Amino acid sequence: MEEQEFARFTLRISKELLEKFGYIAEYEGRTKNKELEHMIKARISDFESKFGPIENKNR
């Protein structure tokens, strides 16, 4: 199995949004990080189903 490289990303949002997001993540049984990753993957999948695959230019 190929080792995956992880990038760090800083996100600036209000404390209220972060608390609500944390509530949703906990409700879904995920960490905030995993919930955000799940949401990003869903958004990418939705986008690609409408417009086709996004090429990864770094590979």
C-alpha positions as CSV (number, residue, x, y, z in Angstrom):
1,M,0.0,0.0,0.0
2,E,1.2,3.5,-0.9
3,E,2.1,5.8,1.9
4,Q,0.0,8.9,1.8
5,E,1.4,12.4,2.5
6,F,-0.8,14.7,4.5
7,A,-0.9,18.4,4.1
8,R,-1.7,20.9,6.9
9,F,-4.3,23.5,6.4
10,T,-5.2,26.4,8.7
11,L,-8.9,27.4,8.7
12,R,-10.1,30.6,10.3
13,I,-13.8,30.5,11.3
14,S,-15.8,32.0,14.2
15,K,-15.9,30.1,17.5
16,E,-19.7,29.7,17.1
17,L,-19.3,27.9,13.7
18,L,-16.5,25.7,15.1
19,E,-18.6,24.7,18.1
20,K,-21.6,23.8,15.9
21,F,-19.3,22.0,13.5
22,G,-17.8,20.1,16.5
23,Y,-21.4,19.1,17.6
24,I,-22.1,17.7,14.2
25,A,-18.8,15.8,14.0
26,E,-19.4,14.3,17.5
27,Y,-23.0,13.4,16.5
28,E,-21.6,11.6,13.4
29,G,-19.0,9.8,15.5
30,R,-16.1,11.6,13.9
31,T,-13.4,14.1,14.9
32,K,-13.7,17.5,13.5
33,N,-10.8,16.7,11.2
34,K,-12.5,13.5,9.9
35,E,-15.8,15.3,9.5
36,L,-14.2,18.0,7.4
37,E,-12.4,15.4,5.3
38,H,-15.7,13.6,4.8
39,M,-17.4,16.8,3.7
40,I,-14.6,17.7,1.3
41,K,-14.7,14.2,-0.3
42,A,-18.5,14.5,-0.7
43,R,-18.2,17.9,-2.3
44,I,-15.4,16.7,-4.7
45,S,-17.5,13.6,-5.6
46,D,-20.5,15.8,-6.3
47,F,-18.5,18.2,-8.4
48,E,-16.8,15.4,-10.4
49,S,-20.1,13.7,-11.1
50,K,-21.3,17.0,-12.7
51,F,-18.2,18.1,-14.5
52,G,-15.9,15.1,-14.8
53,P,-12.8,14.0,-13.0
54,I,-10.4,16.6,-11.6
55,E,-6.8,15.9,-12.8
56,N,-4.2,15.8,-10.0
57,K,-1.3,17.8,-11.6
58,N,1.1,16.9,-8.8
59,R,1.2,13.2,-9.6
